[in-house]
Amino acid sequence: MLRIAVALQILPAIVLIVYGLHKQKRWQPYFDMLLMTLPAILFYGMLTGNLPTGPFEWYFYFFAKVILFLLPGLIIIRLRRYKLSEFGITKERLRLSLLLGFGILIITTLTNAVIFIQNPEMALAWTSQFVNPSDLAMIWSIPLFLDAFNEEFLFRGVFFLFAYKNTENLPLAYIVSMMVAFAWHPLTPFRMIPVFVQGTLLCYLLYKSENIHGAWISHGINRTSGSVVAQLLMG
């Protein structure tokens, strides 16, 4: 299973490298994308599997993801002199990005809520981690909200927007972005459905606004909102 996961995680960059060599006679930006994701592929299990437990466990998880998902990309951007805006990190079209993000949040929240309602055991297992609402906010929601930026940077900033700007091939950029998103989530129906819905909509957001902030906020809030809405609907 580990080898399959690694293969799925590395495949999108390989696809882009092959596309670049065959269609564009260039490979450098796609090789840089491989370098951006390689530390996460190689060291995610080792680093996240040895985190301290306790009330700050998810904060350690967030910082581990910064090291693996975000920092390598920022280093490559600096060394190769790319612009942060090529990855959606910009102030331009911020309002459009936020508006789209909150609209998408409604859809993704309802999608997750329906999945939780259909699987009450999963909802109970999730909520049993938290004694009261303050635990939910401090132990889970805040660090996982911040961590959503790490994933948005890699899944949509690198493998959608940057890929699209270099390939000028929208379907290809969408496909490799979704491949990356699926590769980093459990391949079960109840996880694949929200990943597909959210990934598709946030790719659209990046396509229209070229600004990652709305995607980050939408993704971050959605990590909690679906289960909360499900609990309210189930009483």
Backbone bond lengths (Angstrom), bond angles and torsions (degrees), N, CA, C in turn:
res aa  C-N    CA-C-N  psi(-1)  N-CA   C-N-CA  omega(-1)  CA-C   N-CA-C  phi
1 M - - - 1.467 - - 1.519 111.82 -
2 L 1.343 116.59 -38.15 1.455 120.18 179.73 1.522 110.81 -62.96
3 R 1.338 116.63 -42.82 1.451 120.11 179.91 1.520 111.56 -64.70
4 I 1.340 116.11 -38.02 1.462 120.23 177.47 1.523 110.12 -63.99
5 A 1.331 117.34 -44.16 1.466 121.47 179.73 1.528 111.01 -60.89
6 V 1.337 116.44 -44.50 1.468 120.24 179.27 1.523 110.43 -63.19
7 A 1.324 116.63 -41.45 1.465 120.41 179.51 1.523 110.79 -62.09
8 L 1.331 116.72 -43.83 1.465 120.33 179.27 1.520 111.80 -65.41
9 Q 1.321 117.10 -35.67 1.465 120.91 -178.77 1.523 112.66 -72.78
10 I 1.323 116.64 -32.20 1.461 120.11 -177.22 1.524 112.05 -89.67
11 L 1.346 117.13 -20.89 1.461 121.93 -174.43 1.530 114.19 -58.86
12 P 1.343 120.24 -43.55 1.472 118.87 -178.11 1.526 113.39 -57.08
13 A 1.332 117.76 -42.06 1.467 119.83 178.91 1.522 110.63 -66.80
14 I 1.333 117.69 -37.64 1.465 121.07 177.74 1.532 110.22 -63.72
15 V 1.322 116.36 -42.13 1.466 120.79 177.37 1.521 110.73 -57.80
16 L 1.324 116.82 -43.81 1.470 120.68 -179.66 1.521 111.53 -68.35
17 I 1.315 117.28 -39.04 1.468 120.08 178.18 1.532 109.94 -62.15
18 V 1.323 116.71 -45.58 1.469 120.83 178.68 1.518 110.56 -62.82
19 Y 1.345 116.73 -42.73 1.468 120.48 177.40 1.519 110.64 -60.00
20 G 1.334 116.97 -45.49 1.457 120.40 -178.97 1.516 112.28 -62.65
21 L 1.309 116.70 -43.59 1.467 120.41 179.91 1.524 111.35 -65.51
22 H 1.326 116.89 -40.11 1.470 121.21 -175.39 1.524 112.46 -79.54
23 K 1.334 116.78 -44.61 1.461 120.91 -172.48 1.521 113.54 -95.02
24 Q 1.338 117.53 -31.17 1.458 120.07 -171.83 1.521 113.81 -118.46
25 K 1.316 116.94 -8.46 1.471 121.94 -177.90 1.531 111.04 59.32
26 R 1.322 116.62 33.85 1.462 121.73 175.17 1.529 108.42 -149.35
27 W 1.322 115.37 154.44 1.449 119.74 -174.80 1.528 113.56 -139.24
28 Q 1.328 117.88 -11.92 1.461 121.16 -170.48 1.526 114.52 -57.33
29 P 1.357 120.55 -49.81 1.475 117.88 -177.89 1.527 112.58 -63.58
30 Y 1.304 116.96 -31.17 1.462 120.28 -178.72 1.532 111.12 -78.52
31 F 1.328 116.21 -33.08 1.458 119.63 172.84 1.526 110.23 -66.71
32 D 1.330 116.52 -36.90 1.466 120.17 175.61 1.525 110.79 -62.75
33 M 1.321 117.36 -37.15 1.463 120.56 176.65 1.522 111.00 -63.99
34 L 1.321 116.14 -38.16 1.464 120.04 175.60 1.527 110.64 -61.79
35 L 1.333 116.72 -43.52 1.461 120.39 178.89 1.531 111.35 -64.08
36 M 1.334 116.64 -34.70 1.458 120.15 179.43 1.520 112.48 -65.08
37 T 1.319 116.68 -33.80 1.468 120.37 -175.88 1.516 113.57 -97.96
38 L 1.333 118.07 -14.25 1.460 121.43 -174.41 1.532 114.05 -61.10
39 P 1.351 119.70 -43.04 1.474 118.27 178.38 1.526 113.06 -58.64
40 A 1.329 117.13 -39.35 1.461 119.89 177.90 1.524 110.62 -64.92
41 I 1.318 116.94 -42.08 1.463 120.89 -179.61 1.526 110.99 -62.66
42 L 1.315 116.69 -41.87 1.454 121.27 -173.51 1.528 113.75 -81.43
43 F 1.346 116.44 -35.00 1.462 118.93 -167.78 1.522 115.18 -119.00
44 Y 1.346 118.20 0.32 1.472 119.60 -176.88 1.523 111.94 -58.19
45 G 1.322 117.19 -51.40 1.454 120.51 -177.40 1.515 112.27 -61.94
46 M 1.327 116.14 -42.47 1.460 120.25 -178.39 1.524 111.59 -66.15
47 L 1.337 116.60 -41.65 1.461 119.87 -175.53 1.524 111.72 -77.46
48 T 1.321 117.79 -47.61 1.463 119.96 -176.54 1.522 111.93 -76.85
49 G 1.330 117.54 -18.67 1.448 120.13 179.38 1.516 113.94 -81.38
50 N 1.317 116.95 -4.97 1.466 120.58 -178.48 1.528 111.97 -126.21
51 L 1.328 115.95 32.14 1.461 120.16 -179.96 1.525 110.80 -81.91
52 P 1.325 117.74 148.19 1.474 120.36 175.05 1.519 110.65 -61.81
53 T 1.318 117.43 142.66 1.464 121.41 177.41 1.529 109.60 -93.34
54 G 1.323 115.20 171.41 1.455 119.72 -179.58 1.514 111.38 119.13
55 P 1.329 117.04 -169.78 1.467 120.80 -174.69 1.526 114.18 -65.13
56 F 1.336 117.81 -18.11 1.460 120.00 -179.72 1.523 112.47 -104.67
57 E 1.326 116.64 15.98 1.467 120.44 -176.38 1.522 112.05 -58.36
58 W 1.346 116.89 -43.34 1.462 119.44 -177.30 1.520 111.93 -73.22
59 Y 1.321 117.72 -22.47 1.461 119.87 173.98 1.526 110.21 -70.87
60 F 1.322 116.45 -40.55 1.465 120.03 174.69 1.533 110.06 -62.73
61 Y 1.330 115.35 -38.51 1.466 120.29 177.87 1.531 110.30 -61.37
62 F 1.330 116.15 -43.94 1.465 120.79 178.14 1.524 111.17 -58.91
63 F 1.324 117.66 -47.81 1.464 120.24 -178.32 1.533 111.41 -67.44
64 A 1.341 116.67 -33.84 1.463 119.19 175.36 1.519 110.83 -63.22
65 K 1.330 116.73 -39.55 1.462 120.64 178.86 1.519 111.52 -70.33
66 V 1.335 118.09 -32.51 1.465 120.14 173.65 1.523 110.03 -58.51
67 I 1.329 115.87 -45.52 1.462 121.61 -178.71 1.526 110.83 -64.11
68 L 1.320 117.25 -38.60 1.458 121.02 -173.28 1.521 114.32 -91.34
69 F 1.335 117.21 -39.68 1.462 121.15 -173.00 1.526 113.37 -95.74
70 L 1.321 117.21 -32.64 1.461 120.87 -171.41 1.527 113.52 -105.06
71 L 1.318 116.79 -50.11 1.458 121.09 -173.16 1.530 113.42 -59.39
72 P 1.336 120.25 -44.92 1.471 118.76 178.69 1.527 112.57 -58.62
73 G 1.320 116.25 -39.94 1.458 119.82 178.53 1.507 112.11 -64.06
74 L 1.332 117.05 -43.69 1.466 119.91 179.52 1.528 111.26 -64.12
75 I 1.320 117.22 -35.50 1.464 120.64 177.96 1.533 110.33 -65.97
76 I 1.345 116.84 -45.46 1.467 120.54 178.50 1.526 110.59 -63.78
77 I 1.323 116.86 -40.43 1.469 120.35 177.87 1.523 110.44 -59.25
78 R 1.313 116.09 -43.63 1.472 121.31 179.34 1.525 111.49 -65.43
79 L 1.322 116.29 -47.07 1.460 119.89 -176.65 1.524 112.14 -68.28
80 R 1.317 116.83 -38.54 1.463 121.29 -177.03 1.531 112.15 -90.30
81 R 1.329 116.28 -3.78 1.461 122.52 177.85 1.529 112.55 60.75
82 Y 1.334 115.48 38.42 1.450 119.84 170.34 1.526 108.80 -74.66
83 K 1.307 116.65 163.59 1.458 121.70 175.43 1.521 109.03 -94.94
84 L 1.331 116.78 139.18 1.459 120.14 177.17 1.522 111.49 -58.81
85 S 1.322 116.56 -31.18 1.462 120.15 -179.87 1.526 111.90 -63.59
86 E 1.332 118.03 -23.94 1.467 120.93 177.22 1.521 111.21 -66.04
87 F 1.320 116.31 -15.67 1.459 122.42 -179.63 1.527 111.61 -112.59
88 G 1.330 116.47 9.25 1.454 121.02 177.02 1.515 114.93 89.02
89 I 1.322 117.31 2.60 1.466 120.49 179.56 1.521 107.64 -90.26
90 T 1.314 115.82 92.72 1.459 122.29 -173.57 1.527 109.44 -160.26
91 K 1.318 115.92 162.50 1.463 121.29 173.89 1.525 111.82 -89.70
92 E 1.318 116.86 -14.92 1.458 120.85 -178.35 1.533 110.84 -64.79
93 R 1.322 116.27 139.13 1.463 123.40 177.61 1.526 112.40 56.43
94 L 1.329 115.69 30.56 1.457 119.89 -179.15 1.527 111.40 -63.59
95 R 1.327 116.89 -42.93 1.465 119.87 -178.42 1.529 110.53 -61.50
96 L 1.332 117.34 -44.90 1.460 120.29 179.08 1.523 110.60 -61.66
97 S 1.322 116.43 -42.02 1.455 121.20 179.32 1.524 111.27 -60.63
98 L 1.328 117.28 -44.33 1.468 121.13 -179.28 1.525 111.39 -68.14
99 L 1.318 117.03 -41.25 1.465 120.47 179.07 1.526 110.91 -62.49
100 L 1.312 116.17 -46.14 1.460 119.63 177.41 1.526 110.76 -63.76
101 G 1.340 115.92 -40.24 1.454 120.36 -179.31 1.523 112.53 -60.24
102 F 1.334 117.33 -43.47 1.460 119.70 -178.95 1.529 111.33 -72.81
103 G 1.336 116.74 -33.06 1.469 118.78 173.70 1.515 111.74 -64.03
104 I 1.322 115.92 -43.88 1.463 121.19 178.43 1.519 110.66 -65.07
105 L 1.327 117.48 -35.05 1.463 121.70 -179.65 1.522 111.16 -58.74
106 I 1.323 117.68 -37.60 1.461 120.96 178.40 1.528 110.07 -60.85
107 I 1.334 115.88 -44.75 1.469 120.75 -178.25 1.520 110.70 -67.11
108 T 1.325 116.84 -46.90 1.466 119.73 -176.61 1.529 111.86 -69.68
109 T 1.335 116.85 -34.26 1.465 120.03 176.58 1.517 110.89 -63.13
110 L 1.326 116.49 -45.88 1.464 120.22 179.33 1.524 111.20 -65.66
111 T 1.328 116.67 -37.02 1.465 120.06 177.20 1.520 110.78 -61.29
112 N 1.318 116.20 -48.66 1.463 120.14 179.20 1.528 112.03 -65.17
113 A 1.333 116.14 -37.94 1.467 119.75 179.76 1.521 110.83 -62.30
114 V 1.320 117.02 -43.36 1.466 120.88 178.71 1.522 110.33 -61.30
115 I 1.326 116.84 -41.48 1.470 120.59 179.59 1.524 110.53 -64.52
116 F 1.331 117.27 -42.05 1.467 120.20 177.60 1.527 111.01 -64.39
117 I 1.338 117.08 -41.15 1.466 120.60 -179.66 1.525 110.49 -64.11
118 Q 1.321 116.41 -37.96 1.457 120.63 179.08 1.527 112.30 -73.49
119 N 1.328 116.20 -16.26 1.460 121.18 -178.98 1.531 109.28 -130.91
120 P 1.336 117.74 72.17 1.473 120.82 -175.51 1.523 113.10 -60.39
121 E 1.347 117.41 -28.67 1.463 118.84 178.43 1.527 110.86 -64.67
122 M 1.336 115.95 -39.62 1.455 120.45 178.50 1.524 110.44 -65.77
123 A 1.331 116.94 -40.84 1.459 121.09 178.60 1.523 111.12 -64.01
124 L 1.352 116.18 -42.23 1.462 120.19 179.91 1.523 111.19 -65.15
125 A 1.319 116.73 -41.68 1.467 120.43 178.77 1.517 110.92 -62.08
126 W 1.326 116.18 -36.28 1.457 120.08 -179.46 1.520 111.31 -70.89
127 T 1.343 116.98 -48.80 1.466 120.32 -175.57 1.523 112.06 -71.87
128 S 1.321 118.78 -23.89 1.457 121.26 -178.51 1.526 112.80 -67.02
129 Q 1.327 116.50 -12.45 1.463 120.06 178.22 1.524 112.10 -72.53
130 F 1.338 116.39 -19.09 1.461 120.26 -169.92 1.525 110.69 -120.79
131 V 1.323 114.79 126.74 1.451 120.49 -178.12 1.523 111.18 -76.18
132 N 1.312 117.42 -38.15 1.459 121.42 -178.44 1.526 109.51 -147.64
133 P 1.359 117.34 170.15 1.466 119.96 -177.69 1.527 114.81 -57.73
134 S 1.341 116.83 -32.10 1.470 118.02 179.69 1.532 110.65 -66.98
135 D 1.349 116.47 -33.70 1.462 119.41 174.99 1.524 110.16 -62.78
136 L 1.322 116.22 -43.51 1.456 121.18 179.60 1.518 111.08 -56.96
137 A 1.335 116.08 -44.49 1.462 120.35 -178.12 1.517 111.83 -70.80
138 M 1.324 117.20 -50.02 1.461 120.66 -171.99 1.521 113.22 -77.99
139 I 1.343 116.78 -38.44 1.460 119.98 -174.31 1.524 111.63 -83.93
140 W 1.330 116.55 -34.49 1.467 120.01 -173.10 1.522 112.96 -115.76
141 S 1.324 117.90 -60.04 1.460 121.83 -166.10 1.522 113.48 -61.92
142 I 1.320 117.83 -45.55 1.468 119.96 -176.49 1.526 112.15 -66.14
143 P 1.342 120.03 -54.31 1.466 118.13 -179.74 1.527 113.08 -64.18
144 L 1.338 117.64 -35.43 1.457 119.70 -179.57 1.524 111.41 -75.08
145 F 1.333 117.61 -28.50 1.470 120.38 172.52 1.532 109.81 -64.02
146 L 1.323 116.43 -46.61 1.459 120.15 178.75 1.526 110.99 -64.22
147 D 1.325 116.08 -39.21 1.461 120.39 -178.50 1.523 112.19 -65.08
148 A 1.325 117.37 -25.81 1.468 119.98 179.41 1.528 111.54 -57.68
149 F 1.329 117.31 -29.21 1.470 119.10 178.21 1.521 110.38 -65.37
150 N 1.333 117.25 -38.23 1.462 120.09 178.56 1.526 110.83 -57.49
151 E 1.334 115.55 -46.47 1.454 119.50 -178.57 1.522 111.78 -70.58
152 E 1.326 117.15 -40.41 1.459 118.73 179.47 1.530 111.37 -63.27
153 F 1.321 116.21 -38.05 1.461 119.24 178.15 1.520 110.56 -59.91
154 L 1.340 117.09 -46.55 1.463 119.99 -176.22 1.528 111.69 -78.49
155 F 1.328 117.43 -48.17 1.463 120.70 -173.40 1.526 112.15 -70.98
156 R 1.318 116.71 -45.47 1.461 120.07 -175.31 1.526 113.28 -107.69
157 G 1.332 118.61 -39.54 1.461 119.65 -179.82 1.513 112.69 -66.14
158 V 1.347 116.09 -47.80 1.464 120.94 -178.67 1.516 111.12 -83.76
159 F 1.344 116.30 -56.16 1.460 119.73 -168.82 1.520 114.55 -88.89
160 F 1.329 118.10 -1.89 1.463 118.43 168.83 1.520 110.88 -115.62
161 L 1.342 117.87 -65.38 1.463 119.71 -171.77 1.530 111.99 -67.13
162 F 1.324 117.53 -49.58 1.463 120.38 179.46 1.533 110.39 -64.49
163 A 1.328 116.29 -40.02 1.472 119.25 177.16 1.526 110.57 -63.27
164 Y 1.320 117.22 -43.05 1.461 120.68 -179.63 1.520 111.53 -64.74
165 K 1.332 117.41 -42.00 1.459 120.51 -179.72 1.534 111.56 -63.68
166 N 1.326 116.92 -29.61 1.456 119.91 -178.57 1.531 112.93 -90.58
167 T 1.312 117.47 -37.90 1.464 119.58 -179.40 1.519 112.43 -86.75
168 E 1.338 116.74 -26.06 1.462 122.50 -171.49 1.527 110.80 54.15
169 N 1.320 114.49 31.84 1.461 121.77 -179.11 1.520 107.41 -126.28
170 L 1.327 116.43 97.26 1.466 121.65 -174.03 1.530 112.85 -62.72
171 P 1.336 119.76 -47.57 1.478 118.54 178.91 1.525 112.61 -58.79
172 L 1.331 117.60 -40.74 1.460 120.53 179.85 1.524 110.80 -64.25
173 A 1.331 116.79 -44.54 1.463 120.35 179.77 1.522 110.53 -61.51
174 Y 1.323 117.02 -41.20 1.467 120.67 178.29 1.528 110.56 -63.67
175 I 1.323 116.89 -45.04 1.465 121.09 -177.20 1.527 111.07 -62.62
176 V 1.342 117.44 -47.10 1.469 118.35 -177.45 1.527 111.01 -68.88
177 S 1.329 117.33 -33.77 1.464 120.11 176.53 1.522 110.87 -63.50
178 M 1.329 116.81 -43.92 1.454 120.05 179.16 1.526 111.12 -68.55
179 M 1.328 117.18 -34.86 1.465 120.22 176.16 1.523 110.52 -60.24
180 V 1.330 116.47 -43.42 1.458 120.75 178.94 1.525 110.53 -63.94
181 A 1.325 116.56 -46.28 1.467 120.31 -178.82 1.527 111.10 -60.61
182 F 1.333 117.09 -45.68 1.465 119.98 179.46 1.525 111.14 -65.78
183 A 1.333 116.84 -36.74 1.468 120.38 -177.76 1.520 112.42 -63.76
184 W 1.345 117.31 -25.30 1.454 121.21 -177.16 1.523 112.73 -101.14
185 H 1.337 117.69 12.67 1.462 121.56 177.17 1.529 109.41 -130.99
186 P 1.329 117.70 153.11 1.466 120.58 177.17 1.527 110.70 -59.17
187 L 1.315 116.80 134.61 1.462 121.36 -176.70 1.526 109.89 -87.61
188 T 1.337 115.37 65.34 1.455 122.39 174.71 1.522 107.92 -117.85
189 P 1.340 118.10 150.69 1.473 119.77 -176.33 1.519 113.64 -54.14
190 F 1.333 116.71 -39.86 1.459 119.40 -175.65 1.526 112.76 -75.45
191 R 1.318 117.30 -14.75 1.465 120.04 173.09 1.522 111.41 -98.02
192 M 1.337 117.35 -32.84 1.460 121.12 -176.95 1.521 112.42 -70.06
193 I 1.340 116.51 -34.76 1.472 119.18 -178.77 1.530 111.35 -62.33
194 P 1.351 119.97 -53.90 1.471 118.56 179.09 1.529 112.93 -65.36
195 V 1.345 117.77 -32.66 1.468 119.86 177.25 1.524 109.78 -63.76
196 F 1.329 116.94 -41.72 1.461 121.03 179.09 1.530 111.24 -64.99
197 V 1.339 115.88 -48.63 1.472 119.80 -177.93 1.528 110.39 -62.83
198 Q 1.321 116.52 -51.48 1.460 120.24 -178.15 1.523 111.05 -64.81
199 G 1.319 117.70 -44.63 1.460 120.88 -178.61 1.513 112.34 -61.02
200 T 1.321 116.80 -43.63 1.463 120.76 -179.95 1.524 110.98 -63.48
201 L 1.322 116.56 -46.98 1.459 120.61 -177.70 1.528 112.15 -67.39
202 L 1.328 117.65 -37.68 1.459 119.63 -179.23 1.529 111.48 -75.48
203 C 1.327 117.72 -28.20 1.467 119.01 170.60 1.529 109.65 -63.24
204 Y 1.321 116.13 -41.18 1.469 119.81 176.99 1.526 110.48 -60.92
205 L 1.336 115.99 -42.84 1.465 120.30 177.98 1.524 111.42 -57.74
206 L 1.329 116.70 -46.71 1.468 120.31 179.80 1.517 111.10 -66.46
207 Y 1.311 117.12 -35.89 1.467 121.25 178.97 1.528 110.91 -63.93
208 K 1.325 117.04 -41.64 1.460 121.01 -176.61 1.520 112.73 -80.25
209 S 1.328 117.64 -37.45 1.468 119.81 -172.15 1.525 113.84 -107.20
210 E 1.330 117.78 -23.76 1.467 122.77 -174.12 1.533 111.03 53.98
211 N 1.332 115.19 33.75 1.460 121.97 -179.02 1.527 108.08 -136.64
212 I 1.320 115.99 125.69 1.466 121.41 -170.63 1.526 113.89 -84.42
213 H 1.320 117.87 -13.18 1.462 120.22 -169.32 1.527 112.87 -66.49
214 G 1.326 117.32 -39.77 1.456 119.23 177.61 1.517 112.31 -64.48
215 A 1.337 115.80 -37.17 1.464 120.36 177.68 1.522 110.33 -65.12
216 W 1.310 116.29 -42.94 1.475 120.70 179.16 1.531 110.94 -60.28
217 I 1.327 117.06 -50.33 1.464 120.49 -176.92 1.521 110.71 -64.29
218 S 1.331 116.77 -43.19 1.454 120.82 179.25 1.524 111.15 -62.14
219 H 1.309 116.70 -47.50 1.467 122.83 178.98 1.528 110.45 -61.92
220 G 1.331 116.53 -44.87 1.461 120.59 -177.01 1.510 113.31 -64.24
221 I 1.327 117.19 -45.45 1.465 120.40 179.74 1.526 110.52 -68.99
222 N 1.328 116.48 -36.57 1.460 120.75 -177.49 1.520 112.60 -62.83
223 R 1.303 117.83 -21.95 1.463 120.19 179.96 1.529 112.36 -65.86
224 T 1.329 116.35 -20.67 1.458 120.75 178.41 1.518 112.47 -113.97
225 S 1.328 117.30 -36.06 1.462 121.20 -168.32 1.524 113.54 -62.74
226 G 1.331 117.53 -37.31 1.461 119.18 -178.22 1.510 112.72 -61.39
227 S 1.323 116.70 -45.24 1.467 120.25 -178.94 1.522 111.03 -69.14
228 V 1.332 116.83 -36.58 1.468 120.07 178.99 1.518 110.56 -64.69
229 V 1.340 116.86 -45.80 1.471 120.60 178.06 1.520 110.60 -62.26
230 A 1.322 116.97 -40.98 1.469 120.09 178.70 1.521 110.85 -60.14
231 Q 1.346 116.99 -43.47 1.470 120.56 179.75 1.530 110.60 -62.89
232 L 1.324 116.37 -39.69 1.471 119.89 179.64 1.532 110.43 -65.97
233 L 1.328 116.82 -41.19 1.471 119.91 -178.92 1.523 111.95 -70.80
234 M 1.343 117.19 -32.04 1.458 120.88 179.85 1.533 112.06 -83.08
235 G 1.358 115.48 -8.34 1.456 119.41 179.33 1.503 112.25 78.51
